[in-house]
């Protein structure tokens, strides 16, 4: 057996641990060998240059860029340097976090949290892991601790914003999003999320401003087309049809885009073009709610009451809890002289409208009372009654994240799951 050199003794070369980690990351054999070769060069460079801090920075920058191989190499390169043991744990935790090993990540960050240079980031990343585990109370506490250590810790602010969005505490979410936007003027994501929040609350002018700010920061971001479509929908609500048409010109031809274009033409009084476009939209997306509603409206305008009823009954079949469908269908039944059907739909319209109003009021209560479990439980119950199991599941999950012992939420969540 050959005695190790002094370099190998101080900086152990990549071994089976590197190989196992590469396999766990899903790297091909060539990739694992490349990581090992890179780590070997890093070890030599460290010995020659005595610059481990540059290696730490390289690993951290790679993590921010979404690259894991350099993080693995950096951790291996620093291993065996006692002064940098906390940095190794931080880097190892980053790899675990991005590969879904959340408990392991939290454990690794725990070894780094007492280092003065790493504490803020270790707490912030632990908070992200806890958020992903849906442990909202612990995540909120740890993320706020990260900000107490380092008020400039933007990762913590981003995850607090997402956490507060999930909790329905929109005022707090907005505060953190605006802080991130101010700190990073090139980041388009905070204003995109603010746009979604304001759109959901029907604050369309504010949503328009947010979406435009996001696109101004990066017109070619990955979600640019989705943002333009959301922006156009808000502009339609504000009856700014020319502006909406300009936005969708930069989007690919889809059912959603053509449906928005049809609504603009209808709003501008061009019913013939709106009718042509809405038929195209329904060929592309046969169940699109807005397109079905617009087609029903066009048929009513043209005096085709029977056709409108068929279209709107089809929309009701696909979207049984959509208030606008039932309201329009009530009008169609009334025109056809089907008074009993109209009365039934009018009653259903009122019931759904009341539920929607209650849901909106509960949202406002949730914003005003971020710690109120009962409000969030009632949001889940109301969403279930509205025929929105996706929203119901989200709110019941939030309740259990805040209080794992909430029996009613657990039972309600179980009732949403398909039975074997």
C-alpha positions in Angstrom: 0.0 0.0 0.0 1.4 3.3 -1.0 1.7 6.1 1.6 -0.4 9.1 0.8 1.5 12.3 -0.2 1.3 15.4 2.1 -1.1 16.9 -0.4 -3.4 13.9 -0.3 -3.3 13.9 3.5 -4.4 17.5 3.8 -6.8 17.5 0.8 -8.2 14.0 0.3 -8.7 13.3 -3.4 -12.3 12.5 -4.7 -13.2 9.0 -3.7 -16.3 6.7 -3.7 -18.2 9.4 -1.8 -17.9 11.7 -4.9 -19.0 8.8 -7.1 -22.1 8.0 -4.9 -23.0 11.7 -4.9 -22.7 11.8 -8.7 -25.0 8.8 -9.0 -27.5 10.4 -6.6 -27.5 13.5 -8.8 -28.3 11.4 -11.8 -25.0 12.2 -13.5 -23.8 9.8 -16.3 -20.6 8.0 -15.8 -18.7 10.5 -17.9 -20.2 13.3 -15.9 -19.1 11.7 -12.6 -15.6 11.3 -14.0 -15.6 14.9 -15.1 -16.6 16.0 -11.6 -13.8 13.9 -10.1 -11.3 15.3 -12.5 -12.4 18.9 -11.8 -12.2 18.2 -8.1 -8.6 16.9 -8.5 -7.6 20.1 -10.3 -9.3 22.2 -7.6 -7.3 20.4 -4.9 -4.1 21.1 -6.7 -5.1 24.7 -7.3 -5.9 25.2 -3.6 -2.6 23.8 -2.5 -0.7 26.0 -5.0 -2.7 29.2 -4.7 -4.1 28.9 -1.1 -7.3 30.6 -2.3 -10.2 28.5 -0.8 -12.4 31.6 -0.4 -12.4 32.0 -4.2 -13.6 28.4 -4.4 -16.4 29.1 -1.9 -17.5 32.0 -4.0 -17.4 29.9 -7.1 -19.7 27.3 -5.5 -22.1 29.9 -4.2 -22.3 31.6 -7.6 -22.9 28.3 -9.3 -25.8 27.6 -6.9 -27.4 30.9 -7.7 -27.1 30.1 -11.4 -28.8 26.8 -10.9 -25.7 24.7 -11.5 -25.0 21.8 -9.1 -21.8 20.2 -10.5 -19.6 23.1 -9.5 -21.2 23.1 -6.0 -20.2 19.4 -5.6 -16.7 20.1 -6.9 -16.3 23.1 -4.5 -17.5 21.1 -1.5 -15.0 18.3 -2.3 -12.2 20.8 -2.9 -12.7 22.4 0.5 -13.0 19.1 2.4 -10.2 18.6 4.9 -9.7 22.3 5.6 -10.9 22.8 9.2 -11.5 26.5 8.8 -13.9 25.8 5.9 -15.9 22.9 7.4 -19.0 25.1 7.8 -18.7 26.1 4.1 -18.6 22.4 3.1 -21.8 21.8 5.1 -23.5 24.8 3.4 -22.5 23.6 0.0 -23.6 20.0 0.8 -26.9 21.4 2.0 -27.4 23.3 -1.2 -27.0 20.1 -3.2 -29.4 18.2 -1.0 -31.9 21.0 -1.2 -31.9 21.1 -5.0 -32.1 17.3 -5.3 -35.1 17.1 -3.0 -33.4 15.7 0.2 -35.0 18.4 2.3 -34.4 16.9 5.8 -30.8 16.2 5.0 -30.4 19.8 3.7 -31.8 21.2 7.0 -29.3 19.1 8.9 -26.4 20.3 6.7 -27.4 24.0 7.1 -27.6 23.4 10.9 -23.8 22.8 10.9 -23.3 26.2 9.1 -25.7 28.4 10.9 -23.3 29.5 13.7 -20.6 30.7 11.2 -20.9 34.6 11.1 -20.4 34.8 7.4 -22.9 32.0 6.6 -25.6 32.3 9.2 -28.0 34.4 7.2 -27.8 32.2 4.1 -28.0 29.0 6.2 -31.2 30.2 7.9 -32.7 31.4 4.6 -32.1 28.1 2.9 -33.4 26.1 5.9 -36.5 28.3 5.7 -36.9 27.3 2.0 -36.6 23.6 2.9 -39.2 24.0 5.6 -41.5 25.9 3.3 -41.2 23.0 0.7 -42.0 20.6 3.5 -45.2 22.7 4.2 -44.1 23.4 7.7 -45.2 27.0 7.5 -44.9 28.0 11.1 -41.3 26.8 11.4 -40.5 28.2 7.9 -41.8 31.7 8.9 -39.8 31.7 12.1 -36.6 30.6 10.4 -36.9 33.0 7.5 -37.6 35.9 9.8 -34.5 34.8 11.8 -32.5 35.0 8.5 -33.7 38.6 8.1 -32.9 39.5 11.7 -29.3 38.3 11.0 -29.1 39.9 7.6 -31.8 42.4 6.5 -30.4 42.2 2.9 -31.1 38.4 2.7 -33.3 38.4 -0.4 -33.7 34.7 -0.6 -35.5 34.8 2.8 -37.7 37.7 1.5 -38.6 35.7 -1.6 -39.8 32.7 0.4 -41.6 34.8 2.9 -43.5 36.4 0.1 -44.5 33.0 -1.3 -45.3 31.7 2.2 -47.6 34.7 2.9 -49.2 34.3 -0.5 -50.1 30.7 0.4 -51.4 31.9 3.8 -53.5 34.6 2.2 -51.5 37.3 4.0 -51.2 39.4 0.9 -50.2 42.7 2.6 -47.1 41.0 4.1 -46.4 39.2 0.8 -46.5 42.5 -1.0 -44.1 44.2 1.4 -41.4 41.5 0.8 -41.9 41.5 -2.9 -41.5 45.3 -3.1 -38.3 45.0 -1.0 -36.9 42.4 -3.4 -37.9 44.5 -6.4 -36.2 47.6 -5.0 -33.0 45.7 -4.1 -32.7 44.0 -7.5 -33.9 46.4 -10.2 -33.3 43.8 -12.9 -35.4 41.0 -11.3 -38.8 40.7 -13.1 -40.3 38.1 -10.8 -41.6 40.2 -7.9 -43.8 42.3 -10.1 -45.0 39.3 -12.0 -46.2 37.8 -8.7 -47.7 41.2 -7.6 -49.6 41.2 -10.9 -51.1 37.8 -10.2 -52.1 38.9 -6.7 -53.8 42.1 -7.9 -55.4 40.3 -10.9 -56.9 37.7 -8.5 -58.3 40.5 -6.4 -59.7 42.2 -9.5 -57.5 45.2 -9.0 -56.9 45.3 -12.7 -55.2 48.7 -13.1 -52.6 47.8 -10.4 -52.1 44.4 -12.1 -51.5 46.2 -15.4 -48.8 48.4 -13.8 -47.2 45.3 -12.2 -47.1 43.3 -15.4 -45.7 46.1 -17.4 -43.0 46.7 -14.8 -42.1 43.0 -14.9 -41.8 43.1 -18.7 -39.8 46.4 -18.6 -37.2 44.6 -16.4 -37.0 41.7 -18.8 -39.1 41.5 -21.9 -37.7 38.0 -22.8 -38.1 36.3 -19.4 -39.3 32.6 -19.6 -42.9 33.6 -18.6 -43.1 36.6 -20.9 -45.9 35.2 -23.1 -48.0 34.2 -20.1 -47.5 37.6 -18.6 -48.6 39.3 -21.8 -51.7 37.2 -21.9 -52.5 38.0 -18.2 -51.9 41.7 -18.9 -54.2 41.6 -21.9 -56.9 40.0 -19.9 -56.7 42.8 -17.4 -56.8 45.4 -20.2 -59.9 43.8 -21.6 -61.5 44.1 -18.1 -60.6 47.8 -18.2 -62.0 48.0 -21.8 -58.6 49.1 -23.1 -59.0 46.9 -26.2 -56.4 48.5 -28.5 -53.7 48.1 -25.8 -54.8 44.4 -25.2 -54.5 43.7 -29.0 -51.0 45.2 -29.0 -49.9 42.9 -26.2 -51.2 39.6 -27.7 -49.5 40.4 -31.0 -46.3 39.2 -29.4 -47.8 35.9 -28.3 -48.1 32.6 -30.2 -51.5 31.6 -31.6 -53.4 29.6 -28.9 -57.0 29.2 -27.8 -56.4 31.7 -25.0 -54.8 34.3 -27.3 -57.5 34.0 -29.9 -60.3 34.2 -27.3 -58.8 37.5 -26.0 -58.6 38.8 -29.5 -62.3 37.9 -30.0 -63.3 39.7 -26.8 -61.5 42.8 -28.0 -63.2 42.8 -31.4 -66.6 42.3 -29.7 -65.8 45.2 -27.3 -65.0 47.3 -30.4 -68.3 46.4 -32.0 -67.0 44.2 -34.8 -69.3 41.2 -34.2 -68.5 39.4 -37.4 -64.8 39.3 -36.7 -65.5 38.4 -33.1 -67.7 35.5 -34.2 -65.0 34.2 -36.6 -62.4 34.4 -33.9 -64.4 32.8 -31.2 -65.0 29.8 -33.5 -61.3 29.5 -34.0 -60.7 29.8 -30.3 -63.1 26.9 -29.6 -61.4 24.8 -32.2 -58.1 25.3 -30.4 -59.6 25.0 -26.8 -63.1 23.6 -26.9 -63.8 24.1 -23.2 -62.5 27.6 -22.8 -64.9 29.4 -20.5 -64.5 32.9 -21.9 -64.8 31.7 -25.5 -68.0 29.8 -24.7 -69.5 32.8 -22.9 -68.6 35.1 -25.8 -70.1 32.7 -28.4 -73.3 32.5 -26.3 -73.5 36.3 -26.1 -73.0 36.6 -29.9 -75.7 34.1 -30.5 -78.1 36.0 -28.2 -77.2 39.3 -30.0 -78.0 37.6 -33.4 -81.4 36.3 -32.1 -80.3 32.7 -32.1 -81.7 31.9 -28.7 -81.7 28.1 -29.2 -78.1 28.2 -30.3 -77.1 30.3 -27.3 -78.9 27.9 -24.9 -77.0 25.0 -26.4 -73.7 26.8 -26.1 -74.3 28.0 -22.6 -75.6 24.6 -21.4 -72.3 23.2 -22.8 -70.4 25.8 -20.8 -72.4 24.9 -17.7 -71.5 21.2 -18.2 -67.8 22.1 -18.3 -67.9 24.8 -15.7 -70.9 24.0 -13.4 -70.0 26.6 -10.7 -69.2 29.5 -13.0 -71.4 32.4 -12.0 -71.2 34.2 -15.3 -72.4 31.1 -17.2 -75.5 30.7 -15.1 -76.3 34.4 -15.3 -76.1 34.4 -19.1 -78.1 31.1 -19.2 -80.8 32.7 -17.1 -81.1 35.5 -19.7 -81.3 32.9 -22.6 -84.0 30.9 -20.9 -86.0 34.1 -20.3 -85.8 35.0 -23.9 -87.0 31.5 -24.9 -89.9 31.8 -22.5 -88.7 28.9 -20.4 -89.6 30.6 -17.1 -89.1 27.5 -14.8 -85.6 26.9 -16.2 -84.9 30.7 -15.9 -86.1 30.7 -12.3 -83.9 27.7 -11.4 -80.8 29.2 -13.0 -81.5 32.5 -11.3 -81.6 30.8 -7.9 -78.4 28.9 -8.7 -76.9 32.2 -9.8 -77.8 33.9 -6.5 -76.4 31.0 -4.5 -73.1 31.0 -6.3 -72.9 34.8 -6.2 -73.3 34.7 -2.4 -70.6 32.0 -2.1 -68.3 34.1 -4.3 -69.0 37.1 -2.1 -68.3 35.1 1.0 -65.1 33.7 -0.5 -63.9 37.2 -1.3 -64.8 38.5 2.2 -62.9 35.5 3.8 -59.9 36.4 1.7 -60.0 40.0 3.1 -60.2 38.6 6.6 -57.3 36.3 5.9 -55.2 39.3 4.8 -56.2 41.2 8.0 -55.6 38.2 10.3 -52.6 36.3 9.1 -52.7 33.9 12.1 -56.4 33.1 12.0 -56.8 29.3 11.4 -60.6 29.3 11.3 -60.7 31.9 8.5 -58.5 29.7 6.4 -60.5 26.6 7.2 -63.7 28.3 6.1 -61.9 29.4 2.9 -61.4 25.7 2.2 -65.0 24.8 3.0 -66.3 27.6 0.8 -64.0 26.6 -2.1 -65.3 23.1 -1.8 -68.9 24.3 -2.0 -67.9 26.4 -5.1 -66.8 23.2 -6.8 -63.1 24.1 -6.6 -61.4 21.1 -5.0 -58.0 22.5 -6.0 -58.5 25.6 -3.9 -60.1 23.7 -1.1 -57.1 21.3 -1.0 -54.7 24.3 -0.9 -56.5 26.0 2.0 -56.9 22.8 4.0 -53.2 22.1 3.5 -52.4 25.6 4.7 -54.4 25.0 7.9 -52.6 21.8 8.6 -49.2 23.4 7.9 -50.1 26.0 10.6 -51.7 23.4 13.0 -51.0 19.7 12.2 -53.6 18.8 14.9 -56.5 20.5 13.2 -58.8 17.5 12.9 -61.6 19.1 10.8 -59.1 20.2 8.1 -57.4 16.8 8.1 -60.8 15.1 7.6 -61.9 17.6 4.9 -58.6 17.1 3.1 -59.0 13.3 3.2 -62.5 13.6 1.8 -61.1 15.3 -1.3 -58.8 12.4 -2.1 -60.1 9.7 -4.5 -61.1 6.6 -2.7 -59.3 3.3 -3.7 
